[in-house]
Amino acid sequence: MYLTVENIKSLDDIISGLNTIEDEKEKEQFLYQHIEDTDFFLETLKKLNKKKIPAKAKKMEKQNLQEIQTDAYQEEEIYGVLCEKSNEEIMREYSLSDLQKMYISVYKRKPASGDTKGRIISTLRNRMYTVKRAEAFGLAGKKNE
């Protein structure tokens, strides 16, 4: 058996999708839509021992993070993407590396090493909502003057 990059991306999309869903019923529905045998899939995931993953893969990941540029995206461009697309669409269209670049462009630092695509998108959305809320308060203050 050999997993292709496409297979791995599909698995990553499913796992990322599961990680972003809060409600148990929604998770079950998501699994039934994307997995042929959900019980077998979940049992297989439970067998994964993260400590047994080769150290070489971890080192390569660290090297890739060091290569990230801080000026790859403009904040307005990121907000445009967040306004136009759902989390699932963003996860499909952008790699983890791209989302990390977006995070670095906004916060000027790397995201936590364990942050998933879904977590980074959620953080960026929260930032966008906070900025919009602050702008709305600023406009409300100017109208009262």
Protein Blocks (a to p, Z undefined) as FASTA:
>chain_A
ZZdfklmmmmmmmmmmmmmpmblklmmmmmmmmpmblmlmmmmmmmpcfklpcfklmmmm
mmmmmmpcfklpcfklmmmmmmmpcfklmmmmpcfklmmmmmmmmnopacdfklcfklmm
mmmmmmmmmmmmmmmmmmmmmmmZZ
